[in-house]
Amino acid sequence: PQLPGIAPYRVVLGNVKDKLERSRRRLELLLEDVACDYDPLDYYETADQLLEPLLLCYESLQSYGSGVLADGRLADLIRRVATFGMVLMKLDLRQESGRHADTLDAITTYLDMGTYSEWDEEKKLDFL
């Protein structure tokens, strides 16, 4: 239900924040080898579970003419979760060079430019 003066996406994102905090706490407990009695509906186990409310908010903002909000930090977060999963910390691409190369391979193959990972360093730098 919509509360007066509170945009629905703020309520949804507030719930996302709470579930992320419980997800983090659950992982901390598991690392400490302590039993966790959280209901599975109270935390995220997969990136898809996290993406669902984020995409819902994105689509809602777009449909109500708030594309500027949707295409900012929310879109960045959606791209990060879709690409790297629930690892939400900032990630240097050098830490994920295999994924970086796979992504660029897909792009260059789609553009009929060949396979990025087979190029020499000079050609890679020119492309980038």
C-alpha beads as a LAMMPS data file, in Angstrom:
LAMMPS data file: protein, C-alpha beads

128 atoms
127 bonds

1 atom types
1 bond types

-500.0 500.0 xlo xhi
-500.0 500.0 ylo yhi
-500.0 500.0 zlo zhi

Masses

1 110.0

Atoms # bond

1 1 1 0.000 0.000 0.000
2 1 1 1.111 3.499 -0.794
3 1 1 1.841 5.699 2.206
4 1 1 1.137 9.419 1.930
5 1 1 4.251 11.328 0.888
6 1 1 6.344 8.200 0.326
7 1 1 7.107 7.055 -3.217
8 1 1 6.474 3.292 -3.649
9 1 1 9.989 2.671 -4.968
10 1 1 11.411 4.063 -1.709
11 1 1 9.455 1.444 0.235
12 1 1 10.691 -1.320 -2.066
13 1 1 14.295 -0.130 -1.871
14 1 1 14.001 0.135 1.916
15 1 1 13.028 -3.548 1.953
16 1 1 15.949 -4.343 -0.368
17 1 1 18.317 -2.604 2.032
18 1 1 16.945 -4.578 4.988
19 1 1 17.280 -7.895 3.118
20 1 1 20.827 -7.043 2.060
21 1 1 21.756 -6.295 5.666
22 1 1 20.265 -9.633 6.781
23 1 1 22.072 -11.373 3.915
24 1 1 25.380 -9.914 5.059
25 1 1 24.681 -10.824 8.693
26 1 1 23.712 -14.366 7.702
27 1 1 27.003 -14.800 5.833
28 1 1 28.928 -13.448 8.824
29 1 1 27.217 -15.998 11.070
30 1 1 27.948 -18.814 8.643
31 1 1 31.618 -17.782 8.486
32 1 1 31.722 -17.837 12.291
33 1 1 30.164 -21.328 12.186
34 1 1 27.136 -20.073 14.116
35 1 1 23.653 -21.319 13.308
36 1 1 21.435 -18.827 11.520
37 1 1 17.690 -19.141 11.979
38 1 1 16.679 -16.518 9.409
39 1 1 13.704 -17.342 7.243
40 1 1 14.959 -17.786 3.643
41 1 1 12.475 -15.107 2.565
42 1 1 14.310 -12.604 4.785
43 1 1 17.609 -12.600 2.875
44 1 1 19.003 -12.954 -0.649
45 1 1 20.708 -16.108 -1.820
46 1 1 20.967 -15.339 -5.520
47 1 1 21.576 -12.349 -7.736
48 1 1 18.224 -12.956 -9.431
49 1 1 16.427 -12.483 -6.122
50 1 1 18.122 -9.111 -5.741
51 1 1 17.594 -8.105 -9.356
52 1 1 13.834 -8.653 -9.220
53 1 1 12.952 -5.641 -7.000
54 1 1 15.662 -3.493 -8.587
55 1 1 14.241 -4.082 -12.064
56 1 1 10.731 -3.485 -10.768
57 1 1 11.802 -0.095 -9.423
58 1 1 13.651 0.703 -12.647
59 1 1 10.611 -0.087 -14.794
60 1 1 8.308 1.840 -12.466
61 1 1 10.522 4.930 -12.538
62 1 1 10.752 4.756 -16.334
63 1 1 7.001 4.363 -16.766
64 1 1 6.256 7.382 -14.579
65 1 1 8.660 9.685 -16.398
66 1 1 11.523 9.490 -13.919
67 1 1 14.042 8.051 -16.346
68 1 1 16.738 10.370 -15.029
69 1 1 16.506 8.658 -11.642
70 1 1 16.219 5.179 -13.152
71 1 1 19.206 5.613 -15.473
72 1 1 21.550 6.837 -12.747
73 1 1 22.835 4.879 -9.782
74 1 1 19.988 2.359 -9.942
75 1 1 20.919 1.329 -13.493
76 1 1 24.585 1.111 -12.450
77 1 1 23.659 -1.183 -9.562
78 1 1 21.517 -3.366 -11.824
79 1 1 24.416 -3.706 -14.299
80 1 1 26.831 -4.620 -11.499
81 1 1 24.537 -7.250 -10.026
82 1 1 23.743 -8.705 -13.475
83 1 1 27.438 -8.862 -14.385
84 1 1 29.170 -9.783 -11.140
85 1 1 26.401 -11.222 -8.991
86 1 1 25.868 -10.095 -5.442
87 1 1 29.441 -8.926 -5.028
88 1 1 28.427 -5.303 -4.583
89 1 1 31.775 -3.838 -3.623
90 1 1 33.676 -1.851 -6.218
91 1 1 35.684 -4.170 -8.383
92 1 1 38.786 -3.401 -10.371
93 1 1 38.443 -5.103 -13.764
94 1 1 41.933 -6.501 -13.390
95 1 1 40.539 -8.614 -10.531
96 1 1 38.113 -10.183 -13.003
97 1 1 40.238 -10.267 -16.136
98 1 1 38.626 -13.472 -17.370
99 1 1 35.174 -11.953 -17.221
100 1 1 36.473 -8.764 -18.812
101 1 1 37.977 -10.743 -21.706
102 1 1 34.792 -12.819 -22.126
103 1 1 32.709 -9.650 -22.279
104 1 1 34.965 -8.015 -24.840
105 1 1 35.074 -11.252 -26.848
106 1 1 31.269 -11.179 -27.013
107 1 1 31.273 -7.532 -28.112
108 1 1 33.951 -7.872 -30.779
109 1 1 32.450 -11.111 -32.091
110 1 1 29.021 -9.479 -32.330
111 1 1 30.587 -6.574 -34.239
112 1 1 32.339 -9.030 -36.611
113 1 1 35.716 -7.740 -35.496
114 1 1 37.189 -11.073 -34.447
115 1 1 37.971 -12.420 -30.990
116 1 1 39.336 -9.831 -28.560
117 1 1 41.275 -12.360 -26.476
118 1 1 43.251 -13.479 -29.544
119 1 1 44.418 -9.960 -30.428
120 1 1 47.892 -8.664 -29.657
121 1 1 48.268 -5.980 -26.995
122 1 1 48.533 -3.113 -29.481
123 1 1 45.278 -4.044 -31.193
124 1 1 43.530 -4.372 -27.814
125 1 1 44.724 -0.918 -26.760
126 1 1 43.623 0.616 -30.061
127 1 1 40.172 -0.900 -29.644
128 1 1 39.818 0.214 -26.029

Bonds

1 1 1 2
2 1 2 3
3 1 3 4
4 1 4 5
5 1 5 6
6 1 6 7
7 1 7 8
8 1 8 9
9 1 9 10
10 1 10 11
11 1 11 12
12 1 12 13
13 1 13 14
14 1 14 15
15 1 15 16
16 1 16 17
17 1 17 18
18 1 18 19
19 1 19 20
20 1 20 21
21 1 21 22
22 1 22 23
23 1 23 24
24 1 24 25
25 1 25 26
26 1 26 27
27 1 27 28
28 1 28 29
29 1 29 30
30 1 30 31
31 1 31 32
32 1 32 33
33 1 33 34
34 1 34 35
35 1 35 36
36 1 36 37
37 1 37 38
38 1 38 39
39 1 39 40
40 1 40 41
41 1 41 42
42 1 42 43
43 1 43 44
44 1 44 45
45 1 45 46
46 1 46 47
47 1 47 48
48 1 48 49
49 1 49 50
50 1 50 51
51 1 51 52
52 1 52 53
53 1 53 54
54 1 54 55
55 1 55 56
56 1 56 57
57 1 57 58
58 1 58 59
59 1 59 60
60 1 60 61
61 1 61 62
62 1 62 63
63 1 63 64
64 1 64 65
65 1 65 66
66 1 66 67
67 1 67 68
68 1 68 69
69 1 69 70
70 1 70 71
71 1 71 72
72 1 72 73
73 1 73 74
74 1 74 75
75 1 75 76
76 1 76 77
77 1 77 78
78 1 78 79
79 1 79 80
80 1 80 81
81 1 81 82
82 1 82 83
83 1 83 84
84 1 84 85
85 1 85 86
86 1 86 87
87 1 87 88
88 1 88 89
89 1 89 90
90 1 90 91
91 1 91 92
92 1 92 93
93 1 93 94
94 1 94 95
95 1 95 96
96 1 96 97
97 1 97 98
98 1 98 99
99 1 99 100
100 1 100 101
101 1 101 102
102 1 102 103
103 1 103 104
104 1 104 105
105 1 105 106
106 1 106 107
107 1 107 108
108 1 108 109
109 1 109 110
110 1 110 111
111 1 111 112
112 1 112 113
113 1 113 114
114 1 114 115
115 1 115 116
116 1 116 117
117 1 117 118
118 1 118 119
119 1 119 120
120 1 120 121
121 1 121 122
122 1 122 123
123 1 123 124
124 1 124 125
125 1 125 126
126 1 126 127
127 1 127 128
